[in-house]
């Protein structure tokens, strides 16, 4: 199926709290208590900023476009601030807004005559859209959540803006059903990953601008992972703070050292000892400052692996690596690990960076060294999603 008419009315739904639990190391943002905990930790919500990044691609069409939104922080404020014409079709029933408000907004915007709805959030928001619209109304997800296993999201806010720009330019863009999945956050916080299929959404598909469903299966490549762990352990430098990201491959590095790390969190390592487990972005920043004040020539490095199937290196399930953290450490101190099977399964697609800072993402793009085994490494492209 193809979307052939030029979109004139776009729906906009923003989950104001999407992703706020990520930098806080909370493995998600579901529930008022989780949001309150993240805000108390000093985490600043990012969903409106990510919405603005996507919508800026549509500024040349501002005179031809009307946004249909709920009032306030569910969409109207962001679209109005960018200078777009806005028609408010309802309001949230509570503050902060709830999943039910998201579903009400989707149905109201559809019924008001929108051609397509842009939603900003994560897997939970995608579930709300599925509940409200099924697979018969076109939508496009702009990633702002923590987990985002679903395939209805653009690979980054900027990529989402490019899809929308092509639609407004009258280009032929395929519509296809894309899978919606979600994970139980309570199990996720306890180190168990179990995703469930919830349905499909009808999504405009253009080139490599959409992410795939995350591959949640553990690789049966124990020897390859063990080889990678052995190589990284040999490469570890003294007086260096290592910030170890989530994943089974990075956890193998800690296990090789005899450290009890976290599978789905971020851990701090120095001189072969585990300093702190499951840290948040503010805790990482504090650790970097403390390390540099104590160690005269102390360096800081990040060890990361990519999400299987999707290829996201930064910005999916590891938002503890905030733009501030990444800038403080620097691209030259990024250590990437992945088995060759995981890289091959990408089918030539690049690894992806979606930190929330488009300029940082652009600067970090390019070829990067990936450790794939013992005394074995490759150069592989890292991209911000631009073509």
TIDOKE-461653 format. One record per residue (C-alpha): residue number from 1; x, y, z. Coordinates in nm, 2 decimals. Example, Ala and Ser with C-alpha at 12.3 -4.5 7.8 and 13.67 -1.06 7.14 Angstrom:
REM residues 2
<atom n="1" px="1.23" py="-0.45" pz="0.78"/>
<atom n="2" px="1.37" py="-0.11" pz="0.71"/>
END
This chain:
REM residues 387
<atom n="1" px="0.00" py="0.00" pz="0.00"/>
<atom n="2" px="0.12" py="0.35" pz="-0.08"/>
<atom n="3" px="0.05" py="0.68" pz="0.08"/>
<atom n="4" px="0.01" py="0.90" pz="-0.23"/>
<atom n="5" px="-0.16" py="1.21" pz="-0.12"/>
<atom n="6" px="0.02" py="1.50" pz="0.03"/>
<atom n="7" px="-0.04" py="1.52" pz="0.41"/>
<atom n="8" px="-0.20" py="1.85" pz="0.51"/>
<atom n="9" px="-0.32" py="1.76" pz="0.86"/>
<atom n="10" px="-0.09" py="1.59" pz="1.10"/>
<atom n="11" px="-0.18" py="1.46" pz="1.45"/>
<atom n="12" px="0.07" py="1.51" pz="1.72"/>
<atom n="13" px="0.08" py="1.31" pz="2.05"/>
<atom n="14" px="0.36" py="1.36" pz="2.30"/>
<atom n="15" px="0.41" py="1.14" pz="2.60"/>
<atom n="16" px="0.57" py="1.41" pz="2.82"/>
<atom n="17" px="0.74" py="1.16" pz="3.05"/>
<atom n="18" px="0.87" py="0.91" pz="2.79"/>
<atom n="19" px="1.22" py="0.80" pz="2.86"/>
<atom n="20" px="1.27" py="1.00" pz="3.18"/>
<atom n="21" px="1.36" py="0.68" pz="3.37"/>
<atom n="22" px="1.64" py="0.59" pz="3.13"/>
<atom n="23" px="1.91" py="0.84" pz="3.24"/>
<atom n="24" px="1.81" py="0.76" pz="3.60"/>
<atom n="25" px="1.89" py="0.39" pz="3.54"/>
<atom n="26" px="1.53" py="0.29" pz="3.62"/>
<atom n="27" px="1.50" py="0.06" pz="3.31"/>
<atom n="28" px="1.18" py="0.24" pz="3.20"/>
<atom n="29" px="0.94" py="0.52" pz="3.28"/>
<atom n="30" px="0.61" py="0.34" pz="3.34"/>
<atom n="31" px="0.42" py="0.46" pz="3.65"/>
<atom n="32" px="0.39" py="0.78" pz="3.85"/>
<atom n="33" px="0.63" py="0.66" pz="4.11"/>
<atom n="34" px="0.90" py="0.59" pz="3.85"/>
<atom n="35" px="0.86" py="0.94" pz="3.70"/>
<atom n="36" px="0.87" py="1.10" pz="4.04"/>
<atom n="37" px="1.19" py="0.91" pz="4.13"/>
<atom n="38" px="1.36" py="1.02" pz="3.80"/>
<atom n="39" px="1.26" py="1.38" pz="3.85"/>
<atom n="40" px="1.39" py="1.37" pz="4.21"/>
<atom n="41" px="1.72" py="1.25" pz="4.07"/>
<atom n="42" px="1.74" py="1.57" pz="3.86"/>
<atom n="43" px="1.66" py="1.41" pz="3.52"/>
<atom n="44" px="1.51" py="1.65" pz="3.27"/>
<atom n="45" px="1.24" py="1.51" pz="3.04"/>
<atom n="46" px="1.35" py="1.50" pz="2.67"/>
<atom n="47" px="1.04" py="1.40" pz="2.48"/>
<atom n="48" px="0.95" py="1.76" pz="2.38"/>
<atom n="49" px="1.30" py="1.82" pz="2.26"/>
<atom n="50" px="1.30" py="1.51" pz="2.05"/>
<atom n="51" px="0.96" py="1.60" pz="1.91"/>
<atom n="52" px="1.10" py="1.94" pz="1.81"/>
<atom n="53" px="1.40" py="1.79" pz="1.63"/>
<atom n="54" px="1.16" py="1.58" pz="1.41"/>
<atom n="55" px="0.92" py="1.86" pz="1.34"/>
<atom n="56" px="1.18" py="2.11" pz="1.24"/>
<atom n="57" px="1.22" py="1.92" pz="0.91"/>
<atom n="58" px="0.86" py="2.04" pz="0.83"/>
<atom n="59" px="0.92" py="2.41" pz="0.88"/>
<atom n="60" px="0.94" py="2.48" pz="0.50"/>
<atom n="61" px="0.58" py="2.35" pz="0.49"/>
<atom n="62" px="0.45" py="2.55" pz="0.78"/>
<atom n="63" px="0.20" py="2.75" pz="0.57"/>
<atom n="64" px="0.05" py="2.43" pz="0.43"/>
<atom n="65" px="0.02" py="2.23" pz="0.75"/>
<atom n="66" px="-0.21" py="2.21" pz="1.05"/>
<atom n="67" px="-0.14" py="2.01" pz="1.36"/>
<atom n="68" px="-0.43" py="1.84" pz="1.55"/>
<atom n="69" px="-0.33" py="1.80" pz="1.91"/>
<atom n="70" px="-0.44" py="1.78" pz="2.27"/>
<atom n="71" px="-0.37" py="2.09" pz="2.47"/>
<atom n="72" px="-0.06" py="2.17" pz="2.66"/>
<atom n="73" px="0.24" py="1.93" pz="2.70"/>
<atom n="74" px="0.07" py="1.65" pz="2.50"/>
<atom n="75" px="0.14" py="1.83" pz="2.18"/>
<atom n="76" px="-0.01" py="2.17" pz="2.13"/>
<atom n="77" px="0.27" py="2.36" pz="2.32"/>
<atom n="78" px="0.55" py="2.21" pz="2.12"/>
<atom n="79" px="0.38" py="2.26" pz="1.78"/>
<atom n="80" px="0.28" py="2.62" pz="1.86"/>
<atom n="81" px="0.63" py="2.71" pz="1.98"/>
<atom n="82" px="0.77" py="2.61" pz="1.64"/>
<atom n="83" px="0.52" py="2.84" pz="1.47"/>
<atom n="84" px="0.28" py="2.57" pz="1.33"/>
<atom n="85" px="-0.09" py="2.62" pz="1.31"/>
<atom n="86" px="-0.25" py="2.42" pz="1.58"/>
<atom n="87" px="-0.61" py="2.30" pz="1.63"/>
<atom n="88" px="-0.68" py="2.16" pz="1.98"/>
<atom n="89" px="-0.92" py="1.87" pz="1.97"/>
<atom n="90" px="-0.92" py="1.78" pz="2.34"/>
<atom n="91" px="-0.73" py="1.78" pz="2.67"/>
<atom n="92" px="-0.59" py="1.53" pz="2.91"/>
<atom n="93" px="-0.82" py="1.44" pz="3.20"/>
<atom n="94" px="-0.54" py="1.45" pz="3.45"/>
<atom n="95" px="-0.20" py="1.60" pz="3.51"/>
<atom n="96" px="0.04" py="1.43" pz="3.44"/>
<atom n="97" px="-0.14" py="1.27" pz="3.15"/>
<atom n="98" px="-0.20" py="0.90" pz="3.15"/>
<atom n="99" px="-0.20" py="0.61" pz="2.89"/>
<atom n="100" px="-0.58" py="0.65" pz="2.87"/>
<atom n="101" px="-0.53" py="1.02" pz="2.77"/>
<atom n="102" px="-0.29" py="0.90" pz="2.49"/>
<atom n="103" px="-0.56" py="0.66" pz="2.36"/>
<atom n="104" px="-0.83" py="0.93" pz="2.38"/>
<atom n="105" px="-0.61" py="1.17" pz="2.20"/>
<atom n="106" px="-0.54" py="0.92" pz="1.92"/>
<atom n="107" px="-0.91" py="0.86" pz="1.86"/>
<atom n="108" px="-1.00" py="1.23" pz="1.88"/>
<atom n="109" px="-0.73" py="1.33" pz="1.64"/>
<atom n="110" px="-0.82" py="1.05" pz="1.39"/>
<atom n="111" px="-1.19" py="1.15" pz="1.41"/>
<atom n="112" px="-1.10" py="1.52" pz="1.36"/>
<atom n="113" px="-0.96" py="1.43" pz="1.01"/>
<atom n="114" px="-0.59" py="1.39" pz="1.05"/>
<atom n="115" px="-0.40" py="1.22" pz="0.76"/>
<atom n="116" px="-0.14" py="1.07" pz="0.99"/>
<atom n="117" px="-0.05" py="1.08" pz="1.36"/>
<atom n="118" px="0.30" py="1.14" pz="1.48"/>
<atom n="119" px="0.36" py="1.01" pz="1.84"/>
<atom n="120" px="0.66" py="1.07" pz="2.06"/>
<atom n="121" px="0.72" py="0.80" pz="2.32"/>
<atom n="122" px="0.84" py="0.44" pz="2.37"/>
<atom n="123" px="0.69" py="0.09" pz="2.35"/>
<atom n="124" px="0.42" py="0.18" pz="2.61"/>
<atom n="125" px="0.30" py="0.47" pz="2.39"/>
<atom n="126" px="0.30" py="0.24" pz="2.08"/>
<atom n="127" px="0.08" py="0.00" pz="2.27"/>
<atom n="128" px="-0.16" py="0.29" pz="2.35"/>
<atom n="129" px="-0.17" py="0.37" pz="1.98"/>
<atom n="130" px="-0.24" py="0.01" pz="1.89"/>
<atom n="131" px="-0.53" py="-0.01" pz="2.14"/>
<atom n="132" px="-0.68" py="0.31" pz="2.00"/>
<atom n="133" px="-0.62" py="0.27" pz="1.63"/>
<atom n="134" px="-0.54" py="-0.09" pz="1.55"/>
<atom n="135" px="-0.36" py="-0.14" pz="1.22"/>
<atom n="136" px="-0.59" py="0.07" pz="1.00"/>
<atom n="137" px="-0.47" py="0.43" pz="1.05"/>
<atom n="138" px="-0.12" py="0.56" pz="0.96"/>
<atom n="139" px="0.11" py="0.66" pz="1.24"/>
<atom n="140" px="0.48" py="0.72" pz="1.29"/>
<atom n="141" px="0.67" py="0.68" pz="1.62"/>
<atom n="142" px="0.95" py="0.92" pz="1.71"/>
<atom n="143" px="1.17" py="0.74" pz="1.97"/>
<atom n="144" px="1.18" py="0.89" pz="2.31"/>
<atom n="145" px="1.14" py="0.59" pz="2.54"/>
<atom n="146" px="1.39" py="0.36" pz="2.71"/>
<atom n="147" px="1.33" py="0.02" pz="2.56"/>
<atom n="148" px="1.17" py="0.06" pz="2.22"/>
<atom n="149" px="1.16" py="-0.30" pz="2.10"/>
<atom n="150" px="0.89" py="-0.21" pz="1.85"/>
<atom n="151" px="0.94" py="-0.16" pz="1.48"/>
<atom n="152" px="0.71" py="0.14" pz="1.44"/>
<atom n="153" px="0.97" py="0.40" pz="1.53"/>
<atom n="154" px="1.21" py="0.60" pz="1.32"/>
<atom n="155" px="1.57" py="0.52" pz="1.40"/>
<atom n="156" px="1.61" py="0.88" pz="1.54"/>
<atom n="157" px="1.40" py="1.20" pz="1.56"/>
<atom n="158" px="1.58" py="1.35" pz="1.27"/>
<atom n="159" px="1.51" py="1.04" pz="1.06"/>
<atom n="160" px="1.15" py="1.06" pz="1.15"/>
<atom n="161" px="1.14" py="1.42" pz="1.03"/>
<atom n="162" px="1.29" py="1.31" pz="0.70"/>
<atom n="163" px="1.01" py="1.05" pz="0.65"/>
<atom n="164" px="0.75" py="1.33" pz="0.73"/>
<atom n="165" px="0.92" py="1.57" pz="0.49"/>
<atom n="166" px="0.90" py="1.32" pz="0.21"/>
<atom n="167" px="0.53" py="1.28" pz="0.27"/>
<atom n="168" px="0.47" py="1.65" pz="0.26"/>
<atom n="169" px="0.68" py="1.68" pz="-0.05"/>
<atom n="170" px="0.43" py="1.45" pz="-0.22"/>
<atom n="171" px="0.68" py="1.16" pz="-0.27"/>
<atom n="172" px="0.54" py="0.81" pz="-0.28"/>
<atom n="173" px="0.61" py="0.65" pz="0.05"/>
<atom n="174" px="0.51" py="0.29" pz="0.12"/>
<atom n="175" px="0.28" py="0.21" pz="0.41"/>
<atom n="176" px="0.33" py="-0.12" pz="0.59"/>
<atom n="177" px="0.23" py="-0.30" pz="0.90"/>
<atom n="178" px="0.50" py="-0.29" pz="1.17"/>
<atom n="179" px="0.51" py="-0.49" pz="1.48"/>
<atom n="180" px="0.45" py="-0.35" pz="1.83"/>
<atom n="181" px="0.62" py="-0.52" pz="2.12"/>
<atom n="182" px="0.66" py="-0.43" pz="2.49"/>
<atom n="183" px="0.85" py="-0.56" pz="2.79"/>
<atom n="184" px="0.75" py="-0.60" pz="3.15"/>
<atom n="185" px="0.94" py="-0.33" pz="3.33"/>
<atom n="186" px="0.93" py="-0.50" pz="3.67"/>
<atom n="187" px="1.09" py="-0.81" pz="3.52"/>
<atom n="188" px="1.34" py="-0.59" pz="3.33"/>
<atom n="189" px="1.45" py="-0.42" pz="3.65"/>
<atom n="190" px="1.52" py="-0.77" pz="3.79"/>
<atom n="191" px="1.74" py="-0.86" pz="3.49"/>
<atom n="192" px="1.48" py="-1.06" pz="3.29"/>
<atom n="193" px="1.40" py="-0.97" pz="2.93"/>
<atom n="194" px="1.07" py="-1.09" pz="2.81"/>
<atom n="195" px="0.89" py="-0.91" pz="2.53"/>
<atom n="196" px="0.54" py="-0.97" pz="2.41"/>
<atom n="197" px="0.37" py="-0.91" pz="2.08"/>
<atom n="198" px="0.08" py="-0.67" pz="2.11"/>
<atom n="199" px="-0.02" py="-0.61" pz="1.75"/>
<atom n="200" px="0.07" py="-0.40" pz="1.44"/>
<atom n="201" px="0.06" py="-0.04" pz="1.34"/>
<atom n="202" px="0.04" py="0.10" pz="0.99"/>
<atom n="203" px="0.36" py="0.30" pz="0.94"/>
<atom n="204" px="0.51" py="0.49" pz="0.65"/>
<atom n="205" px="0.83" py="0.31" pz="0.55"/>
<atom n="206" px="1.11" py="0.48" pz="0.37"/>
<atom n="207" px="1.46" py="0.34" pz="0.31"/>
<atom n="208" px="1.65" py="0.28" pz="0.63"/>
<atom n="209" px="1.47" py="0.54" pz="0.84"/>
<atom n="210" px="1.27" py="0.28" pz="1.04"/>
<atom n="211" px="1.42" py="0.06" pz="1.31"/>
<atom n="212" px="1.36" py="-0.32" pz="1.31"/>
<atom n="213" px="1.22" py="-0.52" pz="1.60"/>
<atom n="214" px="1.48" py="-0.58" pz="1.86"/>
<atom n="215" px="1.63" py="-0.93" pz="1.86"/>
<atom n="216" px="1.57" py="-1.04" pz="2.22"/>
<atom n="217" px="1.73" py="-1.38" pz="2.18"/>
<atom n="218" px="2.06" py="-1.45" pz="2.35"/>
<atom n="219" px="2.33" py="-1.55" pz="2.10"/>
<atom n="220" px="2.45" py="-1.91" pz="2.12"/>
<atom n="221" px="2.81" py="-1.79" pz="2.07"/>
<atom n="222" px="2.96" py="-1.85" pz="2.41"/>
<atom n="223" px="3.31" py="-1.90" pz="2.27"/>
<atom n="224" px="3.30" py="-1.58" pz="2.07"/>
<atom n="225" px="3.18" py="-1.38" pz="2.36"/>
<atom n="226" px="3.44" py="-1.54" pz="2.59"/>
<atom n="227" px="3.71" py="-1.44" pz="2.33"/>
<atom n="228" px="3.59" py="-1.08" pz="2.33"/>
<atom n="229" px="3.59" py="-1.07" pz="2.71"/>
<atom n="230" px="3.94" py="-1.21" pz="2.72"/>
<atom n="231" px="4.06" py="-0.95" pz="2.47"/>
<atom n="232" px="3.90" py="-0.66" pz="2.65"/>
<atom n="233" px="4.04" py="-0.77" pz="2.99"/>
<atom n="234" px="4.39" py="-0.77" pz="2.84"/>
<atom n="235" px="4.33" py="-0.42" pz="2.70"/>
<atom n="236" px="4.22" py="-0.27" pz="3.03"/>
<atom n="237" px="4.45" py="0.01" pz="3.14"/>
<atom n="238" px="4.54" py="0.10" pz="3.50"/>
<atom n="239" px="4.40" py="0.41" pz="3.67"/>
<atom n="240" px="4.12" py="0.42" pz="3.41"/>
<atom n="241" px="3.75" py="0.44" pz="3.49"/>
<atom n="242" px="3.55" py="0.21" pz="3.27"/>
<atom n="243" px="3.18" py="0.28" pz="3.23"/>
<atom n="244" px="3.04" py="-0.06" pz="3.12"/>
<atom n="245" px="2.71" py="-0.06" pz="2.93"/>
<atom n="246" px="2.43" py="-0.32" pz="2.94"/>
<atom n="247" px="2.43" py="-0.64" pz="2.75"/>
<atom n="248" px="2.54" py="-1.00" pz="2.77"/>
<atom n="249" px="2.87" py="-0.93" pz="2.58"/>
<atom n="250" px="2.97" py="-0.65" pz="2.82"/>
<atom n="251" px="2.86" py="-0.85" pz="3.12"/>
<atom n="252" px="3.10" py="-1.13" pz="3.01"/>
<atom n="253" px="3.39" py="-0.88" pz="3.05"/>
<atom n="254" px="3.29" py="-0.82" pz="3.41"/>
<atom n="255" px="3.24" py="-1.19" pz="3.47"/>
<atom n="256" px="3.59" py="-1.26" pz="3.32"/>
<atom n="257" px="3.72" py="-1.03" pz="3.60"/>
<atom n="258" px="3.51" py="-1.21" pz="3.86"/>
<atom n="259" px="3.28" py="-0.91" pz="3.91"/>
<atom n="260" px="2.91" py="-0.94" pz="3.97"/>
<atom n="261" px="2.79" py="-0.69" pz="3.72"/>
<atom n="262" px="2.43" py="-0.61" pz="3.60"/>
<atom n="263" px="2.30" py="-0.74" pz="3.27"/>
<atom n="264" px="2.07" py="-0.45" pz="3.20"/>
<atom n="265" px="2.23" py="-0.16" pz="3.38"/>
<atom n="266" px="2.55" py="0.04" pz="3.37"/>
<atom n="267" px="2.84" py="-0.05" pz="3.60"/>
<atom n="268" px="3.16" py="0.13" pz="3.69"/>
<atom n="269" px="3.50" py="-0.05" pz="3.69"/>
<atom n="270" px="3.85" py="0.06" pz="3.77"/>
<atom n="271" px="4.17" py="-0.15" pz="3.82"/>
<atom n="272" px="3.98" py="-0.47" pz="3.79"/>
<atom n="273" px="3.74" py="-0.39" pz="4.07"/>
<atom n="274" px="3.37" py="-0.31" pz="4.04"/>
<atom n="275" px="3.32" py="0.04" pz="4.20"/>
<atom n="276" px="2.94" py="0.08" pz="4.16"/>
<atom n="277" px="2.65" py="-0.11" pz="4.00"/>
<atom n="278" px="2.35" py="0.00" pz="3.80"/>
<atom n="279" px="2.43" py="0.37" pz="3.80"/>
<atom n="280" px="2.23" py="0.67" pz="3.66"/>
<atom n="281" px="2.36" py="0.95" pz="3.43"/>
<atom n="282" px="2.41" py="1.19" pz="3.73"/>
<atom n="283" px="2.60" py="0.92" pz="3.91"/>
<atom n="284" px="2.82" py="0.86" pz="3.61"/>
<atom n="285" px="2.90" py="1.23" pz="3.59"/>
<atom n="286" px="2.98" py="1.24" pz="3.96"/>
<atom n="287" px="3.21" py="0.94" pz="3.92"/>
<atom n="288" px="3.39" py="1.09" pz="3.62"/>
<atom n="289" px="3.46" py="1.41" pz="3.82"/>
<atom n="290" px="3.57" py="1.22" pz="4.13"/>
<atom n="291" px="3.80" py="0.99" pz="3.92"/>
<atom n="292" px="3.97" py="1.28" pz="3.75"/>
<atom n="293" px="4.02" py="1.46" pz="4.08"/>
<atom n="294" px="4.18" py="1.16" pz="4.25"/>
<atom n="295" px="4.38" py="1.01" pz="3.96"/>
<atom n="296" px="4.64" py="1.25" pz="3.82"/>
<atom n="297" px="4.65" py="1.10" pz="3.47"/>
<atom n="298" px="4.32" py="0.91" pz="3.50"/>
<atom n="299" px="4.14" py="0.83" pz="3.18"/>
<atom n="300" px="3.77" py="0.75" pz="3.14"/>
<atom n="301" px="3.64" py="0.50" pz="2.88"/>
<atom n="302" px="3.31" py="0.35" pz="2.78"/>
<atom n="303" px="3.25" py="-0.01" pz="2.69"/>
<atom n="304" px="2.94" py="-0.07" pz="2.48"/>
<atom n="305" px="2.77" py="-0.34" pz="2.27"/>
<atom n="306" px="2.50" py="-0.30" pz="2.01"/>
<atom n="307" px="2.14" py="-0.42" pz="2.03"/>
<atom n="308" px="2.09" py="-0.73" pz="1.82"/>
<atom n="309" px="1.87" py="-0.69" pz="1.52"/>
<atom n="310" px="1.84" py="-0.31" pz="1.55"/>
<atom n="311" px="2.20" py="-0.21" pz="1.56"/>
<atom n="312" px="2.15" py="0.08" pz="1.80"/>
<atom n="313" px="2.48" py="0.14" pz="1.99"/>
<atom n="314" px="2.36" py="0.45" pz="2.18"/>
<atom n="315" px="2.01" py="0.56" pz="2.27"/>
<atom n="316" px="1.82" py="0.23" pz="2.32"/>
<atom n="317" px="1.81" py="0.09" pz="2.68"/>
<atom n="318" px="2.13" py="0.28" pz="2.77"/>
<atom n="319" px="2.02" py="0.64" pz="2.81"/>
<atom n="320" px="2.24" py="0.66" pz="3.12"/>
<atom n="321" px="2.50" py="0.76" pz="2.85"/>
<atom n="322" px="2.35" py="1.11" pz="2.82"/>
<atom n="323" px="2.50" py="1.36" pz="2.58"/>
<atom n="324" px="2.68" py="1.52" pz="2.87"/>
<atom n="325" px="2.84" py="1.19" pz="2.97"/>
<atom n="326" px="2.94" py="1.11" pz="2.61"/>
<atom n="327" px="3.09" py="1.45" pz="2.56"/>
<atom n="328" px="3.29" py="1.42" pz="2.88"/>
<atom n="329" px="3.43" py="1.09" pz="2.78"/>
<atom n="330" px="3.48" py="1.15" pz="2.40"/>
<atom n="331" px="3.44" py="0.93" pz="2.10"/>
<atom n="332" px="3.81" py="0.83" pz="2.11"/>
<atom n="333" px="3.75" py="0.66" pz="2.44"/>
<atom n="334" px="3.46" py="0.45" pz="2.32"/>
<atom n="335" px="3.52" py="0.07" pz="2.31"/>
<atom n="336" px="3.27" py="-0.12" pz="2.11"/>
<atom n="337" px="3.23" py="-0.50" pz="2.13"/>
<atom n="338" px="3.01" py="-0.73" pz="1.93"/>
<atom n="339" px="3.03" py="-1.08" pz="1.78"/>
<atom n="340" px="3.07" py="-1.11" pz="1.41"/>
<atom n="341" px="2.73" py="-1.29" pz="1.40"/>
<atom n="342" px="2.56" py="-0.98" pz="1.55"/>
<atom n="343" px="2.73" py="-0.76" pz="1.30"/>
<atom n="344" px="2.65" py="-0.99" pz="1.01"/>
<atom n="345" px="2.28" py="-0.99" pz="1.11"/>
<atom n="346" px="2.27" py="-0.62" pz="1.04"/>
<atom n="347" px="2.28" py="-0.70" pz="0.67"/>
<atom n="348" px="2.52" py="-0.41" pz="0.60"/>
<atom n="349" px="2.32" py="-0.16" pz="0.80"/>
<atom n="350" px="2.54" py="0.07" pz="1.02"/>
<atom n="351" px="2.55" py="0.08" pz="1.39"/>
<atom n="352" px="2.33" py="0.37" pz="1.51"/>
<atom n="353" px="2.38" py="0.66" pz="1.76"/>
<atom n="354" px="2.07" py="0.85" pz="1.88"/>
<atom n="355" px="2.18" py="1.03" pz="2.19"/>
<atom n="356" px="1.93" py="1.30" pz="2.19"/>
<atom n="357" px="2.18" py="1.56" pz="2.07"/>
<atom n="358" px="2.18" py="1.57" pz="1.69"/>
<atom n="359" px="2.51" py="1.75" pz="1.66"/>
<atom n="360" px="2.69" py="1.50" pz="1.89"/>
<atom n="361" px="2.53" py="1.22" pz="1.68"/>
<atom n="362" px="2.67" py="1.38" pz="1.36"/>
<atom n="363" px="3.01" py="1.42" pz="1.51"/>
<atom n="364" px="3.03" py="1.06" pz="1.63"/>
<atom n="365" px="2.93" py="0.92" pz="1.30"/>
<atom n="366" px="3.19" py="0.75" pz="1.09"/>
<atom n="367" px="3.39" py="0.42" pz="1.10"/>
<atom n="368" px="3.46" py="0.28" pz="1.44"/>
<atom n="369" px="3.67" py="-0.01" pz="1.57"/>
<atom n="370" px="3.46" py="-0.31" pz="1.69"/>
<atom n="371" px="3.63" py="-0.58" pz="1.89"/>
<atom n="372" px="3.49" py="-0.91" pz="1.76"/>
<atom n="373" px="3.71" py="-1.17" pz="1.92"/>
<atom n="374" px="4.05" py="-1.23" pz="2.07"/>
<atom n="375" px="4.31" py="-1.03" pz="1.88"/>
<atom n="376" px="4.03" py="-0.97" pz="1.63"/>
<atom n="377" px="3.86" py="-0.64" pz="1.54"/>
<atom n="378" px="3.69" py="-0.48" pz="1.24"/>
<atom n="379" px="3.61" py="-0.13" pz="1.13"/>
<atom n="380" px="3.23" py="-0.07" pz="1.10"/>
<atom n="381" px="3.02" py="0.24" pz="1.02"/>
<atom n="382" px="2.85" py="0.42" pz="1.30"/>
<atom n="383" px="2.57" py="0.65" pz="1.18"/>
<atom n="384" px="2.32" py="0.91" pz="1.31"/>
<atom n="385" px="2.06" py="0.78" pz="1.06"/>
<atom n="386" px="2.12" py="1.03" pz="0.79"/>
<atom n="387" px="2.15" py="0.91" pz="0.43"/>
END
